[in-house]
Amino acid sequence: AVALQSKSQNYPIIAKEYCDCFLKLKDTMDTDFRELMIRVAKQSDVKSAFIKEMNGLDAAKQARLAGQLEALGTSMDSDDTEAGRCGIALDEKYEKYIDTAEKEKNFISKITAEMKKNKDCEFIWAVSIFALVFGNEED
């Protein structure tokens, strides 16, 4: 029974947990930044779309967006922020699904697909797409 249960993870519930964790972070980002992230995440080539969007901005706006992206990543990974602590706790809760790079990528893909169905999670979905696309560079 345990083997069966682990194969049929409840991804809609897990996605909602992660979404709820990081929902408050959305409010710390500029509307422009959130819209840009969502717009780019919907493109077939996320990297090219992001570069194109960034190149279309003046230097001050590029710097602000880069700063927001960095702050977002830091908050999500930090145990000093509510969102970070929440995300870290969920990562520990689901550790057996993310204990290898391949499993983690599969897990993120599945919860990202669920987030896409929920309008409230659209920004977090976009951030997850970024994590999948740009996170692969470290492999």
C-alpha positions in Angstrom: 0.0 0.0 0.0 2.8 2.4 0.8 4.4 1.8 -2.6 1.1 2.6 -4.3 0.6 5.7 -2.2 4.0 7.2 -3.1 3.3 6.8 -6.8 0.1 8.7 -6.7 1.2 11.8 -4.8 -1.5 14.4 -4.5 0.2 17.1 -6.5 -2.8 19.5 -6.5 -2.6 19.6 -2.7 1.2 19.9 -2.6 1.2 22.6 -5.3 -1.3 24.6 -3.1 0.9 24.2 -0.1 3.9 25.7 -1.9 1.7 28.3 -3.5 0.3 29.4 -0.1 3.8 29.5 1.3 5.1 31.9 -1.3 1.9 33.9 -2.0 2.9 36.7 0.4 6.2 37.2 -1.5 4.1 38.2 -4.6 3.1 41.4 -2.7 6.7 42.4 -2.2 7.4 42.5 -5.9 6.5 45.3 -8.3 3.5 44.7 -10.5 5.7 45.3 -13.6 8.1 42.6 -12.3 5.3 40.1 -11.6 3.7 40.7 -15.1 7.1 40.3 -16.8 7.8 37.0 -15.0 4.3 35.6 -16.0 4.6 36.9 -19.6 8.1 35.3 -20.0 7.1 32.0 -18.3 4.3 31.6 -20.8 6.8 31.7 -23.8 8.1 28.5 -25.4 11.7 29.7 -25.0 11.8 31.2 -21.5 15.5 32.2 -21.5 15.3 34.1 -24.9 12.1 35.7 -23.8 13.6 36.9 -20.5 16.7 38.2 -22.2 14.6 40.0 -24.8 12.4 41.6 -22.1 15.4 42.6 -20.0 17.1 44.1 -23.1 14.0 46.2 -23.7 14.3 47.9 -20.4 16.4 50.9 -19.4 19.4 50.2 -17.1 17.6 51.4 -14.0 14.7 49.1 -14.5 17.0 46.2 -15.4 18.8 46.7 -12.1 15.6 47.0 -10.2 14.2 43.8 -11.7 17.5 41.9 -11.2 17.5 43.0 -7.6 13.9 41.8 -7.1 14.7 38.5 -8.7 17.6 38.1 -6.4 15.6 39.2 -3.3 12.9 36.7 -4.3 15.3 33.8 -4.5 16.9 34.8 -1.2 13.5 35.0 0.6 12.4 31.7 -0.8 15.6 30.0 0.4 16.1 31.8 3.7 15.1 30.6 7.1 14.9 34.3 8.1 11.7 34.9 6.2 8.3 33.4 6.8 8.0 32.2 3.2 11.5 30.7 3.3 10.8 28.8 6.6 7.5 27.6 5.1 9.3 26.4 1.8 12.1 24.8 3.8 9.6 22.9 5.9 7.7 21.7 2.8 11.0 20.6 1.2 11.7 18.6 4.4 8.2 17.2 4.4 8.6 16.0 0.7 12.3 15.3 0.9 11.9 11.7 -0.4 10.5 13.2 -3.7 13.4 15.6 -4.1 16.4 13.7 -2.8 18.0 13.5 -6.3 18.3 16.2 -8.9 16.2 14.1 -11.3 13.4 13.4 -8.8 13.4 17.1 -7.8 13.0 18.2 -11.4 10.1 15.8 -11.9 8.5 16.9 -8.6 8.8 20.6 -9.5 7.4 19.9 -13.0 4.4 18.2 -11.5 3.6 20.8 -8.9 4.2 23.6 -11.5 1.7 22.0 -13.8 -0.9 22.1 -10.9 0.0 25.7 -10.1 -0.7 26.8 -13.6 -4.3 25.7 -13.2 -4.8 28.1 -10.3 -5.0 31.9 -11.1 -3.9 32.8 -7.5 -0.7 30.8 -8.1 0.2 32.3 -11.4 3.1 34.3 -10.1 4.5 31.4 -8.1 4.0 29.2 -11.2 6.1 31.7 -13.2 8.8 31.7 -10.6 8.8 27.9 -10.6 9.2 27.9 -14.4 12.2 30.2 -14.0 13.7 27.8 -11.3 13.3 24.9 -13.7 14.8 26.7 -16.7 17.6 28.6 -15.1 18.3 26.1 -12.3 19.4 23.6 -14.9 22.5 25.6 -15.6 24.0 24.5 -12.4 23.8 20.7 -13.3 
